[in-house]
Amino acid sequence: MTHPEHPVTPSTGELALEDRASLRRVAGLSTELTDVTEVEYRQLRLERVVLVGVWTEGSAADADASLTELAALAETAGSEVLEGLVQRRDKPDPSTYIGSGKAQELREIVLATGADTVICDGELSPAQLNSLEKVVKVKVIDRTALILDIFAQHATSREGKAQVSLAQMEYMLPRLRGWGESMSRQAGGRAGGAGGGVGTRGPGETKIETDRRRIRERMSKLRREIREMKKIRDTQRSRRLSSDAASVAIVGYTNAGKSSLLNALTGAGVLVENALFATLEPTTRRGEFDDGRPFVLTDTVGFVRHLPTQLVEAFRSTLEEVVDADLLVHVVDGSDEHPLAQVNAVRQVVNDVVAEYGIAPPPELLVVNKIDAATDLGLAALRRALPDAVFVSAQTGDGLDRLRARMAEMIPPTDETVDVTIPYDRGDLVARVHADGRVDATEHTAEGTRIKARVPMALAASLDEFGTF
């Protein structure tokens, strides 16, 4: 017997009648407060949300996982999840995302739960948002707007705030709409009269046109500011690249433990928080391999499935850290229910970023983190699926020595240690050692200048005749 959740003939694209006819509740998503009085509830009340997803492909478990992630995002934004609903469709309804009949059912659920917001698990067009809001009569936002809101809450640096503001405005511009007829009244048209003030008189401009113009002006200003801040970041990055330290970028899904790993490897005191998108600004710290070679480790912003294109655009200068790296340490949350889906989502974003620069992605070292919180069964499956990965726990320190060793292997030394005595008539070579190498000790002897240093391999070859290596 065929399970009702799966089509009998997937090739035809027809869906099971039960799935098409119903909004299926996803269990275990509600975070509603329990055992509180009405007064306490009113004081503690946050935004109360109902989640809605459209299941177009994959299994029921995939659809539930996507909505579970949306619930985590909603909680990170400070909302209280009341219900999670999934509808089986071959594609989202072009008008109301879930269809007019289901939209009416959703309205009844909103009334029954007392929700004040509906969050859709996808990016909705302006028309879909408007149509769905008219039916459910509460605020409707999509996954993109939710992620942008989280970024806005977590941005702390000037550059981070500017990047998030730009992304929000790019998202908002096509979605500006007038509420009723009052929004489309002419703001101008009073060329000789008082009222509107400077800049509002003249041939006339609707309120929504004024809003669009102001947003475009603000976006131009933000782009200029980000370009200026990018120059400073480029200077800092070129200084790092010109140094003898290898560049390592930590990438991974949001909340995979990237900041914890940075702290564990370098002894840094970077903020670690069990929350989605706790890190928005890239943090760079220095560390050393066991052989004494220095490396620079950069913590980058976390990725998520369907990361909004506006954010990828706005955070381009931040993501450039990935392009310049000698090695990508790709951190995976070993305790997550769907770690391989996270791996694919991160690789997709990395490939999109490096493709714009026309280069191959840097070498990747997969690191499965949080093994202290993962199940033995889950870890066994990951070891089979990711045979080259290093398994660690940034929390307990387990596996960190193996990780350091693998990182050192994947970044081969670009210089050699030399102990040479250079004749006094070859001052040019002494000058080159000081300019291109790292001198540890010098001594003037009868034969010449004795130097112990680390120098590039090409220079080491030309010093071969003067000493031992």
C-alpha positions as CSV (number, residue, x, y, z in Angstrom):
1,M,0.0,0.0,0.0
2,T,1.3,3.4,-0.9
3,H,1.7,6.0,1.9
4,P,-0.8,8.8,1.4
5,E,2.0,11.4,1.8
6,H,3.6,10.3,-1.4
7,P,2.2,10.4,-4.9
8,V,1.4,7.0,-6.5
9,T,3.1,8.1,-9.8
10,P,5.7,10.9,-8.9
11,S,6.6,11.2,-12.6
12,T,3.2,12.6,-13.5
13,G,3.5,15.3,-10.8
14,E,0.0,14.4,-9.4
15,L,-0.3,14.8,-5.7
16,A,-2.2,12.6,-3.2
17,L,-5.7,14.0,-2.7
18,E,-5.4,14.0,1.1
19,D,-2.3,16.2,0.9
20,R,-3.8,18.6,-1.6
21,A,-7.0,19.0,0.4
22,S,-5.6,19.8,3.8
23,L,-3.3,22.0,5.7
24,R,-1.2,19.5,7.7
25,R,-0.1,20.6,11.2
26,V,3.6,20.1,12.1
27,A,3.8,18.8,15.6
28,G,6.0,20.1,18.3
29,L,6.6,23.7,17.0
30,S,4.5,25.7,19.5
31,T,6.5,27.7,22.0
32,E,3.4,29.2,23.7
33,L,3.7,30.0,27.4
34,T,1.9,27.7,29.7
35,D,0.6,27.9,33.3
36,V,0.6,31.7,33.4
37,T,-2.3,34.0,34.5
38,E,-3.9,36.4,32.0
39,V,-2.1,39.3,33.5
40,E,1.3,37.6,33.4
41,Y,0.6,36.5,29.8
42,R,-0.2,40.1,28.7
43,Q,3.1,41.3,30.3
44,L,5.2,38.6,28.7
45,R,3.5,38.7,25.3
46,L,5.7,38.9,22.2
47,E,4.7,38.7,18.6
48,R,2.5,35.6,18.3
49,V,3.0,33.9,15.0
50,V,1.6,31.1,12.9
51,L,4.0,29.5,10.4
52,V,2.9,28.4,6.9
53,G,4.9,26.3,4.4
54,V,4.2,24.9,1.0
55,W,5.6,21.4,0.4
56,T,6.4,21.2,-3.3
57,E,9.2,18.6,-3.4
58,G,11.1,16.1,-1.2
59,S,9.7,14.0,1.6
60,A,7.4,15.0,4.4
61,A,10.4,15.0,6.8
62,D,12.2,17.6,4.6
63,A,9.1,19.8,4.7
64,D,8.9,19.5,8.5
65,A,12.6,20.2,8.8
66,S,12.3,23.4,6.8
67,L,9.4,24.6,9.0
68,T,11.3,23.6,12.2
69,E,14.1,25.8,11.0
70,L,11.6,28.6,10.3
71,A,10.4,28.2,13.9
72,A,14.0,28.6,15.2
73,L,14.4,31.7,13.1
74,A,11.1,33.1,14.4
75,E,12.1,32.5,18.0
76,T,15.5,34.1,17.4
77,A,13.6,37.2,16.1
78,G,11.7,37.3,19.4
79,S,8.4,35.7,18.4
80,E,6.3,33.0,20.0
81,V,5.3,30.2,17.6
82,L,1.7,29.0,18.0
83,E,1.2,26.8,15.0
84,G,3.1,25.3,12.1
85,L,1.2,24.4,9.0
86,V,2.3,22.7,5.8
87,Q,0.3,22.4,2.6
88,R,1.1,19.9,-0.2
89,R,1.1,21.6,-3.6
90,D,2.9,21.2,-6.9
91,K,3.9,24.9,-6.7
92,P,2.9,27.9,-4.5
93,D,-0.3,29.7,-5.5
94,P,0.6,32.8,-7.6
95,S,-2.1,34.8,-5.8
96,T,-2.1,33.9,-2.1
97,Y,0.8,31.4,-1.8
98,I,-1.5,28.7,-0.4
99,G,-4.7,29.2,-2.4
100,S,-7.8,31.2,-1.5
101,G,-9.6,28.3,0.3
102,K,-6.6,27.5,2.4
103,A,-6.1,31.2,3.1
104,Q,-9.6,31.3,4.6
105,E,-8.8,28.3,6.8
106,L,-5.6,30.1,7.9
107,R,-7.7,33.1,8.8
108,E,-9.8,30.8,11.1
109,I,-6.6,29.4,12.7
110,V,-5.3,33.0,13.3
111,L,-8.5,33.9,15.0
112,A,-8.5,30.7,17.1
113,T,-4.9,31.1,18.3
114,G,-4.9,34.9,18.7
115,A,-1.9,35.2,16.4
116,D,-0.9,38.7,15.2
117,T,1.6,37.6,12.4
118,V,1.8,34.9,9.7
119,I,5.2,33.9,8.5
120,C,5.5,32.1,5.2
121,D,8.4,29.7,4.5
122,G,9.5,31.2,1.2
123,E,10.0,34.5,-0.5
124,L,6.6,35.9,-1.5
125,S,6.0,38.4,-4.3
126,P,4.5,41.8,-3.4
127,A,1.1,40.6,-4.8
128,Q,1.1,37.4,-2.8
129,L,1.9,39.3,0.5
130,N,-0.9,41.8,-0.3
131,S,-3.5,39.2,-1.2
132,L,-2.8,37.0,1.8
133,E,-2.9,39.9,4.2
134,K,-6.3,40.9,2.9
135,V,-7.6,37.4,3.7
136,V,-6.0,36.7,7.1
137,K,-6.3,40.4,8.2
138,V,-3.0,40.3,10.2
139,K,0.6,41.1,9.3
140,V,2.1,38.7,6.8
141,I,5.9,38.4,6.3
142,D,8.0,35.9,4.5
143,R,11.2,34.0,5.3
144,T,13.4,36.7,3.7
145,A,11.9,39.5,5.8
146,L,12.3,37.4,8.9
147,I,16.1,36.7,8.3
148,L,16.6,40.4,7.5
149,D,14.9,41.3,10.8
150,I,17.3,39.0,12.7
151,F,20.3,40.5,11.0
152,A,19.0,44.0,11.9
153,Q,18.8,43.0,15.5
154,H,22.3,41.5,15.6
155,A,24.3,44.0,13.6
156,T,26.6,46.0,15.9
157,S,29.4,47.5,13.8
158,R,28.8,50.5,11.5
159,E,29.5,48.4,8.4
160,G,27.2,45.6,9.6
161,K,24.3,48.0,10.2
162,A,24.8,49.7,6.8
163,Q,24.8,46.4,5.0
164,V,21.7,45.2,6.7
165,S,19.9,48.5,6.1
166,L,20.8,48.3,2.4
167,A,19.5,44.7,2.2
168,Q,16.2,45.6,3.9
169,M,15.6,48.6,1.6
170,E,16.3,46.5,-1.5
171,Y,13.7,44.0,-0.2
172,M,11.3,46.7,0.8
173,L,11.3,48.9,-2.4
174,P,9.2,46.7,-4.6
175,R,6.9,45.8,-1.7
176,L,5.8,49.4,-0.8
177,R,2.1,49.6,-1.2
178,G,-0.6,52.1,-0.3
179,W,-3.0,51.4,2.4
180,G,-6.4,52.4,1.0
181,E,-7.0,55.5,-1.2
182,S,-5.4,57.9,1.3
183,M,-1.9,56.8,0.3
184,S,-2.4,57.6,-3.4
185,R,-3.4,61.3,-2.8
186,Q,-1.3,63.9,-4.5
187,A,1.3,65.4,-2.1
188,G,1.9,68.3,-4.5
189,G,-0.3,70.3,-6.7
190,R,-0.2,73.4,-4.4
191,A,2.5,75.4,-6.3
192,G,1.6,78.7,-4.7
193,G,0.0,77.5,-1.5
194,A,1.2,76.6,1.9
195,G,0.8,73.2,3.5
196,G,3.3,70.6,2.2
197,G,6.4,72.6,2.8
198,V,9.6,72.8,0.8
199,G,10.0,70.0,-1.7
200,T,6.4,68.9,-1.7
201,R,4.9,71.6,-3.9
202,G,4.8,71.4,-7.7
203,P,3.2,69.2,-10.2
204,G,2.5,66.6,-7.6
205,E,3.8,63.2,-6.4
206,T,1.9,60.5,-4.6
207,K,2.9,59.5,-1.1
208,I,4.1,56.1,-2.3
209,E,6.3,57.8,-5.0
210,T,7.8,60.0,-2.3
211,D,8.6,57.0,-0.1
212,R,10.2,55.2,-3.1
213,R,12.3,58.3,-3.9
214,R,13.5,58.7,-0.3
215,I,14.4,55.0,-0.1
216,R,16.4,55.1,-3.3
217,E,18.3,58.2,-2.1
218,R,19.0,56.5,1.2
219,M,20.2,53.3,-0.7
220,S,22.6,55.4,-2.8
221,K,24.0,57.0,0.4
222,L,24.4,53.5,2.0
223,R,26.2,52.1,-1.0
224,R,28.7,55.0,-1.0
225,E,29.3,54.4,2.8
226,I,29.8,50.7,2.3
227,R,32.2,51.3,-0.6
228,E,34.3,53.6,1.7
229,M,34.3,51.0,4.5
230,K,35.2,48.3,2.0
231,K,38.4,50.3,1.1
232,I,39.5,50.0,4.8
233,R,38.6,46.3,4.9
234,D,40.6,45.7,1.6
235,T,43.6,47.5,3.1
236,Q,43.5,45.4,6.2
237,R,43.0,42.2,4.2
238,S,45.9,43.0,1.8
239,R,48.1,43.7,4.8
240,R,47.2,40.2,6.1
241,L,47.7,38.6,2.7
242,S,51.2,40.2,2.3
243,S,52.3,38.8,5.7
244,D,53.7,35.4,6.0
245,A,50.7,34.1,7.9
246,A,48.4,31.6,6.1
247,S,44.8,32.8,5.8
248,V,42.0,30.4,7.0
249,A,38.3,31.2,6.8
250,I,35.7,29.5,9.0
251,V,32.4,28.9,7.1
252,G,29.4,27.0,8.0
253,Y,25.7,27.0,8.7
254,T,24.3,29.4,11.3
255,N,24.8,28.1,14.9
256,A,27.2,25.3,13.8
257,G,29.7,26.5,16.4
258,K,32.1,28.6,14.2
259,S,32.8,31.2,16.9
260,S,33.4,28.5,19.5
261,L,35.9,26.8,17.2
262,L,37.7,30.2,16.6
263,N,38.0,30.6,20.4
264,A,39.2,27.1,20.9
265,L,41.9,27.3,18.2
266,T,43.2,30.8,18.9
267,G,42.3,31.5,22.6
268,A,40.2,34.4,21.4
269,G,37.3,35.8,23.5
270,V,34.8,36.2,20.7
271,L,31.1,36.2,21.6
272,V,29.6,32.7,21.6
273,E,25.9,32.5,21.8
274,N,23.5,29.6,21.1
275,A,21.5,31.6,18.6
276,L,21.1,31.9,14.9
277,F,23.2,34.6,13.3
278,A,25.0,35.6,16.5
279,T,28.0,36.6,14.4
280,L,27.5,39.1,11.6
281,E,30.9,40.9,11.5
282,P,33.9,38.9,10.5
283,T,36.3,38.4,13.4
284,T,40.0,37.7,12.7
285,R,42.5,36.2,15.2
286,R,46.1,34.9,14.9
287,G,47.1,31.4,15.9
288,E,50.1,29.1,15.4
289,F,50.6,25.6,14.0
290,D,52.6,23.1,16.0
291,D,55.6,23.8,13.8
292,G,55.5,27.5,14.8
293,R,54.0,28.8,11.5
294,P,51.5,31.5,12.1
295,F,48.0,31.5,10.6
296,V,45.1,34.0,10.6
297,L,41.7,32.6,11.3
298,T,38.6,34.6,10.2
299,D,35.1,33.8,11.5
300,T,32.4,34.6,8.9
301,V,28.7,35.2,8.9
302,G,26.6,31.9,9.1
303,F,24.7,30.7,6.1
304,V,21.2,29.3,6.0
305,R,19.1,27.5,3.4
306,H,17.7,30.0,0.9
307,L,19.8,32.9,2.2
308,P,18.2,36.0,0.8
309,T,19.9,37.3,-2.3
310,Q,19.7,40.9,-0.9
311,L,21.9,39.7,2.0
312,V,24.5,38.0,-0.2
313,E,24.7,41.3,-2.2
314,A,25.0,43.5,0.9
315,F,27.5,41.3,2.7
316,R,29.7,40.9,-0.4
317,S,32.7,42.7,1.2
318,T,32.4,40.3,4.3
319,L,32.1,37.2,2.1
320,E,35.3,38.2,0.2
321,E,37.2,36.8,3.2
322,V,36.2,33.4,1.8
323,V,37.6,34.2,-1.7
324,D,41.1,35.2,-0.4
325,A,41.5,32.2,2.0
326,D,44.2,29.6,1.7
327,L,41.9,27.1,3.4
328,L,38.2,26.9,4.2
329,V,37.3,25.3,7.5
330,H,33.7,24.2,6.9
331,V,32.0,23.6,10.2
332,V,29.0,21.3,10.4
333,D,26.7,20.8,13.4
334,G,27.0,17.1,14.2
335,S,24.0,17.3,16.5
336,D,21.6,18.6,13.8
337,E,18.9,16.4,12.4
338,H,19.8,17.2,8.8
339,P,23.6,18.0,8.7
340,L,24.1,17.0,5.0
341,A,21.5,19.5,3.9
342,Q,23.4,22.2,5.8
343,V,26.6,21.2,4.0
344,N,25.0,21.5,0.6
345,A,23.5,24.9,1.5
346,V,26.9,26.3,2.6
347,R,28.7,25.0,-0.5
348,Q,26.0,26.6,-2.7
349,V,26.6,30.0,-1.2
350,V,30.5,29.6,-1.3
351,N,30.3,28.5,-5.0
352,D,28.1,31.5,-5.8
353,V,30.5,33.9,-4.2
354,V,33.7,32.6,-5.8
355,A,32.0,32.2,-9.2
356,E,31.7,36.0,-9.4
357,Y,35.4,36.3,-9.1
358,G,36.1,33.6,-11.7
359,I,38.3,31.5,-9.4
360,A,38.1,28.0,-8.0
361,P,37.0,27.7,-4.4
362,P,39.8,27.4,-1.9
363,P,40.5,23.9,-0.5
364,E,37.9,22.8,2.0
365,L,38.4,20.9,5.3
366,L,35.1,19.6,6.7
367,V,34.9,19.8,10.5
368,V,32.0,18.0,12.3
369,N,31.5,20.0,15.5
370,K,29.4,19.4,18.7
371,I,30.2,15.6,18.8
372,D,29.5,15.8,22.5
373,A,25.9,16.6,21.8
374,A,25.4,14.2,18.9
375,T,24.1,10.7,19.0
376,D,26.3,7.7,18.3
377,L,24.0,6.7,15.5
378,G,24.1,10.1,13.9
379,L,27.9,10.3,14.1
380,A,28.3,6.9,12.6
381,A,26.1,8.0,9.6
382,L,28.2,11.2,9.3
383,R,31.5,9.2,9.3
384,R,30.2,7.2,6.4
385,A,28.9,10.2,4.5
386,L,31.9,12.5,5.2
387,P,34.9,10.2,5.4
388,D,37.5,13.0,5.1
389,A,35.9,15.1,7.9
390,V,37.6,15.8,11.3
391,F,35.2,15.2,14.3
392,V,35.7,17.7,17.1
393,S,33.9,19.3,20.1
394,A,34.9,23.0,20.5
395,Q,33.1,22.8,23.9
396,T,35.2,19.9,25.4
397,G,38.3,20.3,23.2
398,D,38.0,16.7,21.9
399,G,39.6,16.3,18.4
400,L,41.2,19.8,18.3
401,D,44.8,18.5,18.1
402,R,43.8,16.3,15.1
403,L,42.1,19.4,13.5
404,R,45.3,21.5,14.0
405,A,47.4,18.8,12.4
406,R,45.1,18.5,9.4
407,M,45.0,22.3,8.9
408,A,48.9,22.3,8.9
409,E,48.9,19.5,6.4
410,M,46.5,21.2,4.0
411,I,48.5,24.5,4.1
412,P,52.0,23.4,3.1
413,P,54.9,25.6,4.3
414,T,55.9,28.3,1.8
415,D,59.2,29.0,3.4
416,E,62.2,27.1,4.9
417,T,64.3,27.4,8.0
418,V,68.0,28.3,7.1
419,D,71.2,28.5,9.1
420,V,73.7,30.1,6.7
421,T,77.0,32.1,6.9
422,I,77.0,34.7,4.1
423,P,80.4,36.2,3.0
424,Y,80.7,39.9,3.7
425,D,81.0,40.6,0.0
426,R,77.4,39.3,-0.6
427,G,75.6,42.0,1.3
428,D,72.8,41.8,-1.3
429,L,71.8,38.4,0.0
430,V,71.8,39.6,3.6
431,A,69.5,42.4,2.5
432,R,67.2,40.0,0.7
433,V,67.0,37.7,3.8
434,H,66.0,40.7,6.0
435,A,63.5,41.9,3.4
436,D,61.8,38.7,2.4
437,G,62.4,36.4,5.4
438,R,61.9,36.3,9.2
439,V,65.3,36.6,10.9
440,D,65.6,34.8,14.2
441,A,69.3,35.5,15.0
442,T,72.3,37.1,13.4
443,E,76.0,36.8,14.3
444,H,79.1,38.4,12.7
445,T,81.9,35.8,12.4
446,A,85.3,35.8,10.6
447,E,83.8,34.0,7.6
448,G,80.8,36.4,7.2
449,T,77.4,37.1,8.7
450,R,75.7,34.0,10.2
451,I,71.9,34.2,9.9
452,K,69.2,31.9,11.3
453,A,65.9,32.7,9.5
454,R,62.8,31.4,7.8
455,V,62.9,32.5,4.1
456,P,60.8,31.7,0.9
457,M,61.8,28.5,-0.8
458,A,63.2,30.3,-3.9
459,L,65.6,32.4,-1.7
460,A,66.5,29.3,0.3
461,A,67.7,27.6,-2.9
462,S,70.0,30.5,-3.7
463,L,71.4,30.3,-0.1
464,D,72.1,26.6,-0.4
465,E,75.8,27.0,-1.0
466,F,76.4,29.0,2.2
467,G,75.1,26.7,4.9
468,T,72.9,24.0,6.2
469,F,69.1,23.7,6.3
